[in-house]
Amino acid sequence: MDSGRELAARTLARVTRRLIPFLFLLYVFAYLDRVNVGYAALFIRRELNFSNTVYGTGAGLFFLSYALLEVPCNMILLRMGPRRWIGLLLVVWGIISASMALVRTPFEFYLLRFLLGVAESGFFPGIILYLTYWFPKQQKARAMARFLSATAVSGVIGAPLSNLLLRLDGVAGIAGWKWLFVGEGVPSILLGLLVFRVLADHPASASWLPEDERQWLIETLEAERSEISATHSVHLRAVWRNGVMWQLSAIYFLLSVGFYSLSLWMPVVLKQLSGASERRVILLTAIPWLFATLVMLTIGYFSDKRQERRRFLLGSLAGAITGFGLSAWFTHPTLAVAALSLAAAGAWGCLGPFWALPTTTLRGTAAAGGIAIINSVGALGAFCGPLLMGIVSDATHSFAAALATVAVLMLVAGGLVWRLRVS
């Protein structure tokens, strides 16, 4: 008979192999469908005559609807079950994303970005909650980092994929940026249908887990839920008064300003700095995302190994602050790419240790509501970031001031993390 340690290792290895690669793939296309407008921006700003402010507003509107609906979406997940809800969301947002090819006016651009936010609003907080059904606290940051690294990997994959789709320009009389939206929206629809066959709602319904592993996982997770401090184990009605949750929400608001200022503006910023062709610029964006992926996974591993979250958050933020600050100063293309790589690595390095915090201080309905509230506040930051970049760059005719502003906001986030006290 296996020892407890051997059983735990075998169970978690099986769960990781079964869930993480598939959830990772789902999030790659979820993230790609929300930020591929950044690749298309190089073309639609010219062909549709959109100003930086129009583009920044439309890019950010996704996150306004996203923020408004996250809490009710996680409540729906609790009723419908993760498998059915997540599968439905993927199909719907894939259709909307592909429909971006039909955009002609700013209003149509705003409307479809808003609707895409509605459709995606339940996915991320739902998956964060779903992972708490499968991974004990000793594995949380690594599981979160592996899943969340999809946001950086989508940049590594998205750059060559988007470049390939843009090369279809003129095929069947259709512009390349329209092929981009269709080619990256259809896979989400197909993956949504696959969710119904791959995912199980809970360990108890996972037929692919042997009985001893299933029982160990159920008992371990239940024991952890019962140990969460009564101070933080609150019902949904009281979660709004939870001070730690609001501290985490403020931090995530500022982090999201950094994430999406990079995600939605990096191709445009690099185009201005380098003067390279649009397709070459898109390929250059893969470099920061590759670096961010490696750093993110490394930080998630060591954060779990040492069971330390706050210090890793501070270290990652220091990298983000430095990277954004230097990118505002450097004008040489190579140095600018290096600075943006550091900014991306620092910002994405925060995700693993950050999301290990709310999932270990809240449980049950409070966890579903609290995670959704934190991510909703973060979505407001994601709305403000692209809009801020557009307004400041239009006002100054340069991205230096916009990048410097983001660096200051990351510094404020560091101050909030410094004051953060969680058990």
VOPAGU-2260 file (C-alpha; in pm, 1 decimal, decimal comma):
REM VOPAGU-2260
SITE   aa  ch    i         X         Y         Z
SITE  MET   A    0       0,0       0,0       0,0
SITE  ASP   A    1     124,0     350,6     -84,7
SITE  SER   A    2     236,5     580,8     193,5
SITE  GLY   A    3      43,9     903,9     236,7
SITE  ARG   A    4     315,1    1102,4      60,7
SITE  GLU   A    5     327,9     865,3    -236,3
SITE  LEU   A    6     -49,6     867,1    -269,1
SITE  ALA   A    7     -56,7    1247,3    -259,1
SITE  ALA   A    8     216,1    1277,6    -522,3
SITE  ARG   A    9      49,2    1025,5    -750,7
SITE  THR   A   10    -292,3    1189,6    -715,8
SITE  LEU   A   11    -172,1    1543,3    -777,5
SITE  ALA   A   12      37,9    1432,9   -1075,3
SITE  ARG   A   13    -267,2    1268,4   -1231,7
SITE  VAL   A   14    -490,2    1569,3   -1165,4
SITE  THR   A   15    -226,7    1805,1   -1306,2
SITE  ARG   A   16    -182,3    1599,0   -1624,4
SITE  ARG   A   17    -554,6    1574,8   -1678,3
SITE  LEU   A   18    -663,4    1933,4   -1605,4
SITE  ILE   A   19    -383,2    2184,7   -1640,0
SITE  PRO   A   20    -287,4    2132,6   -2008,5
SITE  PHE   A   21    -652,6    2147,9   -2117,5
SITE  LEU   A   22    -742,6    2448,4   -1898,9
SITE  PHE   A   23    -421,3    2611,9   -2017,1
SITE  LEU   A   24    -528,1    2566,3   -2379,9
SITE  LEU   A   25    -872,7    2711,8   -2305,9
SITE  TYR   A   26    -718,0    3018,4   -2146,7
SITE  VAL   A   27    -471,3    3065,0   -2433,7
SITE  PHE   A   28    -764,4    3118,5   -2670,1
SITE  ALA   A   29    -969,6    3308,7   -2413,0
SITE  TYR   A   30    -685,4    3552,5   -2366,3
SITE  LEU   A   31    -600,1    3561,5   -2736,0
SITE  ASP   A   32    -961,4    3644,2   -2826,2
SITE  ARG   A   33    -961,6    3937,6   -2584,2
SITE  VAL   A   34    -621,1    4083,1   -2684,2
SITE  ASN   A   35    -587,5    3993,6   -3054,0
SITE  VAL   A   36    -738,1    4334,3   -3120,4
SITE  GLY   A   37    -389,9    4459,1   -3025,9
SITE  TYR   A   38    -242,3    4283,9   -3330,2
SITE  ALA   A   39    -528,5    4401,9   -3550,7
SITE  ALA   A   40    -486,0    4757,8   -3417,1
SITE  LEU   A   41    -191,0    4815,0   -3648,7
SITE  PHE   A   42    -431,6    4774,3   -3942,1
SITE  ILE   A   43    -779,1    4878,8   -3822,3
SITE  ARG   A   44    -650,5    5212,5   -3689,7
SITE  ARG   A   45    -538,2    5290,6   -4045,1
SITE  GLU   A   46    -812,8    5122,4   -4250,6
SITE  LEU   A   47   -1105,4    5232,3   -4032,6
SITE  ASN   A   48    -945,5    5564,9   -3935,1
SITE  PHE   A   49    -966,5    5501,1   -3558,5
SITE  SER   A   50    -773,0    5738,4   -3331,5
SITE  ASN   A   51    -572,0    5610,6   -3033,7
SITE  THR   A   52    -854,7    5722,4   -2805,1
SITE  VAL   A   53   -1120,1    5534,0   -3008,6
SITE  TYR   A   54    -904,5    5221,3   -3012,9
SITE  GLY   A   55    -819,7    5250,0   -2641,5
SITE  THR   A   56   -1186,9    5296,7   -2552,6
SITE  GLY   A   57   -1300,1    4996,3   -2755,3
SITE  ALA   A   58   -1014,9    4779,5   -2630,8
SITE  GLY   A   59   -1103,0    4870,9   -2273,2
SITE  LEU   A   60   -1482,5    4833,5   -2304,8
SITE  PHE   A   61   -1438,2    4457,8   -2295,6
SITE  PHE   A   62   -1338,2    4489,2   -1931,2
SITE  LEU   A   63   -1627,6    4713,4   -1832,0
SITE  SER   A   64   -1890,5    4450,0   -1912,1
SITE  TYR   A   65   -1651,1    4183,0   -1786,7
SITE  ALA   A   66   -1635,6    4354,7   -1447,0
SITE  LEU   A   67   -2012,0    4402,0   -1417,9
SITE  LEU   A   68   -2101,0    4036,9   -1468,2
SITE  GLU   A   69   -1826,5    3834,0   -1298,1
SITE  VAL   A   70   -2001,0    3794,5    -961,9
SITE  PRO   A   71   -2336,6    3676,3   -1103,5
SITE  CYS   A   72   -2150,3    3450,0   -1347,5
SITE  ASN   A   73   -1971,7    3269,7   -1063,6
SITE  MET   A   74   -2304,6    3226,0    -887,6
SITE  ILE   A   75   -2441,1    3068,7   -1207,1
SITE  LEU   A   76   -2138,9    2836,9   -1216,4
SITE  LEU   A   77   -2226,3    2710,6    -868,0
SITE  ARG   A   78   -2575,8    2623,3    -991,0
SITE  MET   A   79   -2496,8    2488,0   -1339,2
SITE  GLY   A   80   -2165,5    2320,2   -1261,0
SITE  PRO   A   81   -1829,0    2415,2   -1414,2
SITE  ARG   A   82   -1843,8    2178,5   -1711,3
SITE  ARG   A   83   -2167,4    2303,7   -1866,7
SITE  TRP   A   84   -2108,5    2669,7   -1784,0
SITE  ILE   A   85   -1749,8    2689,8   -1911,5
SITE  GLY   A   86   -1835,2    2499,1   -2229,6
SITE  LEU   A   87   -2125,6    2734,2   -2305,2
SITE  LEU   A   88   -1912,6    3043,8   -2249,3
SITE  LEU   A   89   -1642,6    2928,0   -2491,0
SITE  VAL   A   90   -1890,3    2868,2   -2772,4
SITE  VAL   A   91   -2059,4    3207,7   -2726,3
SITE  TRP   A   92   -1743,7    3418,4   -2706,7
SITE  GLY   A   93   -1590,2    3233,1   -3002,5
SITE  ILE   A   94   -1886,6    3341,7   -3216,6
SITE  ILE   A   95   -1860,4    3702,3   -3097,4
SITE  SER   A   96   -1483,6    3714,2   -3148,4
SITE  ALA   A   97   -1515,1    3589,3   -3506,2
SITE  SER   A   98   -1782,9    3853,9   -3566,1
SITE  MET   A   99   -1523,4    4127,7   -3503,7
SITE  ALA   A  100   -1439,6    4083,3   -3873,3
SITE  LEU   A  101   -1765,9    4265,9   -3950,6
SITE  VAL   A  102   -1670,2    4589,6   -3771,7
SITE  ARG   A  103   -1698,9    4910,7   -3976,6
SITE  THR   A  104   -1765,3    5195,2   -3731,8
SITE  PRO   A  105   -1653,5    5292,2   -3380,4
SITE  PHE   A  106   -2000,8    5204,3   -3247,5
SITE  GLU   A  107   -1981,7    4850,3   -3390,2
SITE  PHE   A  108   -1631,4    4817,1   -3247,0
SITE  TYR   A  109   -1751,8    4929,7   -2903,5
SITE  LEU   A  110   -2058,9    4701,7   -2914,1
SITE  LEU   A  111   -1876,1    4380,7   -3004,4
SITE  ARG   A  112   -1597,4    4444,5   -2751,6
SITE  PHE   A  113   -1863,3    4501,7   -2484,7
SITE  LEU   A  114   -2046,0    4178,8   -2579,2
SITE  LEU   A  115   -1719,6    3984,5   -2583,3
SITE  GLY   A  116   -1662,2    4100,2   -2225,9
SITE  VAL   A  117   -2009,3    3976,0   -2131,4
SITE  ALA   A  118   -1935,1    3632,5   -2276,7
SITE  GLU   A  119   -1587,9    3596,7   -2120,3
SITE  SER   A  120   -1680,9    3738,9   -1779,5
SITE  GLY   A  121   -1754,3    3400,2   -1624,0
SITE  PHE   A  122   -1449,6    3212,0   -1750,4
SITE  PHE   A  123   -1149,3    3333,9   -1551,3
SITE  PRO   A  124   -1308,0    3359,2   -1204,2
SITE  GLY   A  125   -1484,2    3030,1   -1274,8
SITE  ILE   A  126   -1156,8    2852,5   -1351,5
SITE  ILE   A  127    -983,1    3004,7   -1046,9
SITE  LEU   A  128   -1268,0    2868,8    -833,2
SITE  TYR   A  129   -1260,7    2537,2   -1022,4
SITE  LEU   A  130    -891,4    2489,0    -943,9
SITE  THR   A  131    -969,3    2515,2    -571,5
SITE  TYR   A  132   -1183,5    2201,1    -614,4
SITE  TRP   A  133    -877,0    2004,0    -723,8
SITE  PHE   A  134    -554,2    2139,4    -569,1
SITE  PRO   A  135    -455,6    2157,4    -197,7
SITE  LYS   A  136    -285,6    2471,3     -66,3
SITE  GLN   A  137      67,5    2329,9    -108,1
SITE  GLN   A  138      10,5    2316,3    -483,1
SITE  LYS   A  139    -205,8    2624,4    -537,2
SITE  ALA   A  140      49,8    2880,3    -660,4
SITE  ARG   A  141     205,5    2630,8    -903,6
SITE  ALA   A  142    -135,7    2529,2   -1038,0
SITE  MET   A  143    -238,1    2894,0   -1070,1
SITE  ALA   A  144      91,0    2990,0   -1236,1
SITE  ARG   A  145      71,8    2701,4   -1484,9
SITE  PHE   A  146    -282,7    2797,4   -1577,7
SITE  LEU   A  147    -220,6    3172,7   -1576,3
SITE  SER   A  148      97,4    3139,5   -1781,0
SITE  ALA   A  149    -144,1    3095,5   -2071,8
SITE  THR   A  150    -180,2    3474,9   -2072,4
SITE  ALA   A  151     189,3    3511,0   -2151,5
SITE  VAL   A  152     208,7    3202,9   -2374,4
SITE  SER   A  153     -83,8    3336,4   -2578,3
SITE  GLY   A  154     152,8    3617,4   -2675,4
SITE  VAL   A  155     422,9    3368,8   -2777,0
SITE  ILE   A  156     170,6    3164,7   -2977,9
SITE  GLY   A  157     -43,9    3457,8   -3084,3
SITE  ALA   A  158     236,9    3651,3   -3251,8
SITE  PRO   A  159     325,2    3392,3   -3520,1
SITE  LEU   A  160     -36,5    3272,1   -3549,4
SITE  SER   A  161    -163,5    3626,0   -3600,5
SITE  ASN   A  162     116,8    3694,5   -3845,6
SITE  LEU   A  163      19,6    3383,1   -4042,8
SITE  LEU   A  164    -347,6    3483,2   -4053,4
SITE  LEU   A  165    -260,8    3839,2   -4155,7
SITE  ARG   A  166     -74,8    3693,0   -4455,3
SITE  LEU   A  167    -414,9    3578,5   -4586,6
SITE  ASP   A  168    -480,7    3942,9   -4673,0
SITE  GLY   A  169    -680,2    3955,1   -4994,9
SITE  VAL   A  170    -774,9    3586,3   -4998,2
SITE  ALA   A  171   -1142,5    3565,7   -5103,1
SITE  GLY   A  172   -1136,3    3945,2   -5107,4
SITE  ILE   A  173   -1109,6    3959,0   -4727,7
SITE  ALA   A  174    -862,7    4176,9   -4538,0
SITE  GLY   A  175    -596,0    4002,2   -4328,9
SITE  TRP   A  176    -713,5    4152,3   -3998,5
SITE  LYS   A  177   -1057,9    4002,0   -4060,5
SITE  TRP   A  178    -902,9    3659,2   -4116,1
SITE  LEU   A  179    -724,1    3709,3   -3785,1
SITE  PHE   A  180   -1048,6    3743,5   -3588,9
SITE  VAL   A  181   -1218,3    3451,7   -3764,7
SITE  GLY   A  182    -913,7    3223,7   -3742,0
SITE  GLU   A  183    -874,6    3283,8   -3368,8
SITE  GLY   A  184   -1246,3    3278,1   -3283,7
SITE  VAL   A  185   -1336,6    2942,1   -3438,7
SITE  PRO   A  186   -1097,3    2736,7   -3215,8
SITE  SER   A  187   -1278,5    2869,4   -2906,9
SITE  ILE   A  188   -1606,9    2732,1   -3041,4
SITE  LEU   A  189   -1453,2    2388,5   -3102,5
SITE  LEU   A  190   -1284,3    2382,5   -2760,8
SITE  GLY   A  191   -1613,3    2475,9   -2596,8
SITE  LEU   A  192   -1773,8    2165,5   -2740,8
SITE  LEU   A  193   -1479,7    1957,0   -2619,3
SITE  VAL   A  194   -1521,9    2083,6   -2260,4
SITE  PHE   A  195   -1835,7    1872,4   -2220,0
SITE  ARG   A  196   -1631,3    1555,7   -2271,8
SITE  VAL   A  197   -1308,9    1645,2   -2087,9
SITE  LEU   A  198   -1397,7    1820,1   -1761,5
SITE  ALA   A  199   -1558,1    1677,0   -1448,5
SITE  ASP   A  200   -1737,7    1910,7   -1207,9
SITE  HIS   A  201   -1575,8    1776,8    -888,7
SITE  PRO   A  202   -1331,0    1502,2    -781,6
SITE  ALA   A  203   -1629,6    1292,9    -670,7
SITE  SER   A  204   -1749,0    1272,9   -1033,5
SITE  ALA   A  205   -1403,9    1216,1   -1188,4
SITE  SER   A  206   -1421,4     864,6   -1331,3
SITE  TRP   A  207   -1057,3     895,0   -1441,9
SITE  LEU   A  208    -937,8     905,1   -1078,1
SITE  PRO   A  209    -880,4     568,3    -904,4
SITE  GLU   A  210   -1089,1     524,5    -589,1
SITE  ASP   A  211    -801,0     567,5    -341,2
SITE  GLU   A  212    -680,6     886,7    -512,8
SITE  ARG   A  213   -1031,7    1026,6    -536,1
SITE  GLN   A  214   -1094,9     964,2    -167,1
SITE  TRP   A  215    -761,9    1115,8     -61,8
SITE  LEU   A  216    -826,2    1430,6    -265,7
SITE  ILE   A  217   -1181,5    1475,7    -135,3
SITE  GLU   A  218   -1074,3    1431,0     227,2
SITE  THR   A  219    -768,2    1656,9     194,5
SITE  LEU   A  220    -958,5    1943,6      36,7
SITE  GLU   A  221   -1244,5    1914,5     283,9
SITE  ALA   A  222    -998,7    1924,9     575,9
SITE  GLU   A  223    -838,4    2239,4     435,9
SITE  ARG   A  224   -1172,6    2412,6     388,8
SITE  SER   A  225   -1263,5    2340,9     749,7
SITE  GLU   A  226    -933,8    2492,7     870,2
SITE  ILE   A  227    -975,6    2831,0     701,2
SITE  SER   A  228    -998,1    3102,0     966,9
SITE  ALA   A  229   -1349,6    3188,5    1076,3
SITE  THR   A  230   -1250,1    3552,3    1026,6
SITE  HIS   A  231   -1236,4    3495,9     652,0
SITE  SER   A  232   -1490,2    3213,5     612,0
SITE  VAL   A  233   -1791,5    3430,3     549,4
SITE  HIS   A  234   -2114,2    3407,5     355,3
SITE  LEU   A  235   -2158,0    3602,8      33,9
SITE  ARG   A  236   -2358,7    3874,1     215,4
SITE  ALA   A  237   -2062,8    3944,8     444,6
SITE  VAL   A  238   -1782,8    3909,8     189,2
SITE  TRP   A  239   -1834,5    4275,0      93,3
SITE  ARG   A  240   -1713,2    4371,5     442,1
SITE  ASN   A  241   -1399,5    4154,5     426,0
SITE  GLY   A  242   -1100,7    4390,4     454,6
SITE  VAL   A  243    -843,8    4151,2     308,4
SITE  MET   A  244   -1058,7    4099,6       0,6
SITE  TRP   A  245   -1071,1    4474,5     -64,4
SITE  GLN   A  246    -695,5    4507,9     -15,0
SITE  LEU   A  247    -643,6    4231,8    -270,9
SITE  SER   A  248    -896,0    4397,7    -503,7
SITE  ALA   A  249    -707,1    4728,7    -496,1
SITE  ILE   A  250    -379,3    4552,4    -569,1
SITE  TYR   A  251    -531,5    4358,0    -857,8
SITE  PHE   A  252    -684,6    4676,3   -1002,0
SITE  LEU   A  253    -335,9    4826,4   -1034,8
SITE  LEU   A  254    -178,3    4502,4   -1158,1
SITE  SER   A  255    -443,5    4483,1   -1431,0
SITE  VAL   A  256    -360,2    4834,4   -1548,8
SITE  GLY   A  257      -8,7    4703,1   -1613,6
SITE  PHE   A  258    -115,2    4370,0   -1767,6
SITE  TYR   A  259    -347,6    4515,9   -2026,0
SITE  SER   A  260    -149,3    4828,8   -2103,1
SITE  LEU   A  261     112,5    4580,8   -2226,8
SITE  SER   A  262    -120,5    4325,5   -2383,4
SITE  LEU   A  263    -327,2    4568,9   -2588,6
SITE  TRP   A  264     -66,0    4831,1   -2674,6
SITE  MET   A  265     266,4    4646,3   -2711,2
SITE  PRO   A  266     250,1    4604,4   -3093,4
SITE  VAL   A  267     164,2    4972,3   -3138,9
SITE  VAL   A  268     436,9    5086,1   -2896,3
SITE  LEU   A  269     699,1    4868,1   -3065,9
SITE  LYS   A  270     589,1    4993,6   -3407,5
SITE  GLN   A  271     648,3    5352,9   -3299,9
SITE  LEU   A  272     984,4    5273,5   -3140,2
SITE  SER   A  273    1125,4    5048,2   -3411,3
SITE  GLY   A  274     968,2    5173,6   -3732,6
SITE  ALA   A  275     961,9    4809,8   -3849,7
SITE  SER   A  276     688,3    4660,9   -4067,7
SITE  GLU   A  277     363,8    4556,7   -3901,1
SITE  ARG   A  278     430,2    4184,3   -3942,3
SITE  ARG   A  279     785,6    4212,9   -3807,7
SITE  VAL   A  280     656,3    4406,8   -3507,0
SITE  ILE   A  281     401,2    4134,1   -3431,9
SITE  LEU   A  282     677,8    3871,9   -3431,0
SITE  LEU   A  283     890,2    4090,8   -3201,0
SITE  THR   A  284     612,3    4088,2   -2941,1
SITE  ALA   A  285     674,5    3715,8   -2885,1
SITE  ILE   A  286    1004,0    3795,3   -2707,0
SITE  PRO   A  287     858,1    3968,7   -2397,2
SITE  TRP   A  288     586,7    3702,8   -2364,1
SITE  LEU   A  289     837,4    3417,1   -2379,6
SITE  PHE   A  290    1045,9    3579,1   -2106,8
SITE  ALA   A  291     733,6    3646,7   -1898,7
SITE  THR   A  292     627,9    3280,8   -1924,3
SITE  LEU   A  293     960,3    3150,0   -1794,0
SITE  VAL   A  294     972,8    3398,4   -1504,4
SITE  MET   A  295     609,6    3336,8   -1411,5
SITE  LEU   A  296     650,9    2960,1   -1383,0
SITE  THR   A  297     973,8    2998,3   -1184,8
SITE  ILE   A  298     816,9    3236,1    -934,5
SITE  GLY   A  299     510,4    3013,1    -895,1
SITE  TYR   A  300     736,8    2716,7    -816,4
SITE  PHE   A  301     945,0    2895,2    -552,4
SITE  SER   A  302     640,7    3066,5    -401,5
SITE  ASP   A  303     489,1    2723,8    -336,1
SITE  LYS   A  304     815,6    2570,6    -220,8
SITE  ARG   A  305     864,3    2839,4      44,1
SITE  GLN   A  306     491,7    2896,8     104,6
SITE  GLU   A  307     563,1    3268,8      70,3
SITE  ARG   A  308     339,4    3500,8    -131,6
SITE  ARG   A  309     395,4    3861,1     -26,2
SITE  ARG   A  310     772,0    3876,4     -83,5
SITE  PHE   A  311     742,0    3719,0    -426,0
SITE  LEU   A  312     473,2    3972,9    -512,3
SITE  LEU   A  313     701,4    4256,7    -407,3
SITE  GLY   A  314     995,2    4118,6    -604,6
SITE  SER   A  315     784,2    4078,5    -916,7
SITE  LEU   A  316     645,3    4430,1    -882,6
SITE  ALA   A  317     998,5    4567,8    -852,4
SITE  GLY   A  318    1075,2    4413,3   -1192,4
SITE  ALA   A  319     754,6    4556,2   -1343,7
SITE  ILE   A  320     824,7    4906,0   -1208,5
SITE  THR   A  321    1179,2    4900,2   -1344,9
SITE  GLY   A  322    1068,5    4764,8   -1682,7
SITE  PHE   A  323     791,2    5019,2   -1736,0
SITE  GLY   A  324    1018,0    5301,3   -1621,3
SITE  LEU   A  325    1302,1    5204,3   -1855,7
SITE  SER   A  326    1064,3    5147,7   -2150,3
SITE  ALA   A  327     947,9    5508,1   -2110,6
SITE  TRP   A  328    1309,4    5624,9   -2128,3
SITE  PHE   A  329    1469,9    5399,6   -2391,1
SITE  THR   A  330    1427,3    5485,5   -2758,0
SITE  HIS   A  331    1661,6    5225,7   -2910,2
SITE  PRO   A  332    1447,4    4932,9   -3035,0
SITE  THR   A  333    1663,0    4659,2   -2877,3
SITE  LEU   A  334    1672,0    4831,0   -2537,8
SITE  ALA   A  335    1297,8    4900,3   -2559,5
SITE  VAL   A  336    1222,8    4530,6   -2623,1
SITE  ALA   A  337    1445,8    4438,9   -2326,4
SITE  ALA   A  338    1266,3    4689,3   -2100,3
SITE  LEU   A  339     921,7    4570,1   -2210,1
SITE  SER   A  340    1033,9    4210,2   -2149,1
SITE  LEU   A  341    1127,1    4300,9   -1792,3
SITE  ALA   A  342     794,4    4480,8   -1744,3
SITE  ALA   A  343     602,2    4179,1   -1876,2
SITE  ALA   A  344     801,5    3933,5   -1662,4
SITE  GLY   A  345     746,2    4140,9   -1349,7
SITE  ALA   A  346     375,1    4191,0   -1409,4
SITE  TRP   A  347     303,7    3828,0   -1497,0
SITE  GLY   A  348     530,2    3701,4   -1219,1
SITE  CYS   A  349     278,9    3845,4    -972,1
SITE  LEU   A  350      -6,1    3620,6   -1083,9
SITE  GLY   A  351      86,0    3286,2    -924,3
SITE  PRO   A  352     151,8    3415,0    -569,8
SITE  PHE   A  353    -130,1    3669,7    -593,1
SITE  TRP   A  354    -405,1    3421,6    -680,6
SITE  ALA   A  355    -284,1    3179,9    -413,5
SITE  LEU   A  356    -391,7    3440,4    -152,7
SITE  PRO   A  357    -771,9    3472,7    -196,5
SITE  THR   A  358    -813,3    3099,2    -253,5
SITE  THR   A  359    -660,8    3027,6      88,6
SITE  THR   A  360    -849,0    3294,3     286,4
SITE  LEU   A  361   -1204,0    3243,7     156,3
SITE  ARG   A  362   -1417,7    2934,0     107,8
SITE  GLY   A  363   -1752,1    2817,3     -26,3
SITE  THR   A  364   -1989,8    3087,5    -150,0
SITE  ALA   A  365   -1753,4    3350,2     -11,1
SITE  ALA   A  366   -1474,2    3211,6    -228,2
SITE  ALA   A  367   -1692,5    3218,9    -540,2
SITE  GLY   A  368   -1810,0    3572,1    -467,1
SITE  GLY   A  369   -1477,4    3701,8    -334,2
SITE  ILE   A  370   -1272,5    3575,0    -628,6
SITE  ALA   A  371   -1523,9    3722,8    -871,2
SITE  ILE   A  372   -1524,5    4058,2    -688,0
SITE  ILE   A  373   -1143,1    4077,4    -690,6
SITE  ASN   A  374   -1132,6    3994,5   -1059,4
SITE  SER   A  375   -1416,4    4240,0   -1131,6
SITE  VAL   A  376   -1221,9    4521,5    -968,4
SITE  GLY   A  377    -918,9    4404,9   -1166,9
SITE  ALA   A  378   -1128,2    4423,1   -1483,8
SITE  LEU   A  379   -1196,4    4789,7   -1410,7
SITE  GLY   A  380    -818,9    4835,7   -1400,0
SITE  ALA   A  381    -798,2    4653,1   -1731,4
SITE  PHE   A  382   -1054,4    4901,2   -1871,6
SITE  CYS   A  383    -859,4    5199,1   -1738,4
SITE  GLY   A  384    -515,2    5079,8   -1856,5
SITE  PRO   A  385    -574,0    5073,3   -2235,9
SITE  LEU   A  386    -788,7    5388,5   -2215,0
SITE  LEU   A  387    -517,1    5568,5   -2017,5
SITE  MET   A  388    -252,9    5466,8   -2272,5
SITE  GLY   A  389    -470,2    5599,8   -2557,7
SITE  ILE   A  390    -557,3    5932,3   -2395,0
SITE  VAL   A  391    -204,7    6010,4   -2270,7
SITE  SER   A  392     -36,8    5907,3   -2597,3
SITE  ASP   A  393    -282,4    6118,4   -2801,2
SITE  ALA   A  394    -223,6    6415,3   -2571,2
SITE  THR   A  395     158,9    6388,6   -2577,2
SITE  HIS   A  396     205,6    6229,5   -2924,3
SITE  SER   A  397     432,7    5975,6   -2754,4
SITE  PHE   A  398     402,6    5662,5   -2541,3
SITE  ALA   A  399     679,0    5765,7   -2298,4
SITE  ALA   A  400     447,9    5956,3   -2062,6
SITE  ALA   A  401     187,9    5676,0   -2074,5
SITE  LEU   A  402     444,9    5409,1   -1984,6
SITE  ALA   A  403     585,1    5627,3   -1705,8
SITE  THR   A  404     233,0    5666,6   -1564,6
SITE  VAL   A  405     190,2    5289,5   -1555,1
SITE  ALA   A  406     525,3    5259,3   -1374,3
SITE  VAL   A  407     398,7    5496,6   -1103,6
SITE  LEU   A  408      78,4    5292,9   -1062,9
SITE  MET   A  409     286,1    4975,1   -1024,4
SITE  LEU   A  410     479,8    5155,4    -749,5
SITE  VAL   A  411     150,9    5225,9    -570,9
SITE  ALA   A  412      63,9    4855,5    -600,4
SITE  GLY   A  413     396,1    4773,0    -436,5
SITE  GLY   A  414     306,6    4999,6    -145,0
SITE  LEU   A  415     -27,2    4820,9     -99,6
SITE  VAL   A  416     139,3    4480,1    -106,1
SITE  TRP   A  417     389,3    4602,3     154,3
SITE  ARG   A  418      99,1    4688,4     386,6
SITE  LEU   A  419     -89,1    4365,6     314,4
SITE  ARG   A  420    -133,4    4132,2     609,8
SITE  VAL   A  421    -286,7    3790,0     552,4
SITE  SER   A  422    -266,0    3468,0     749,5
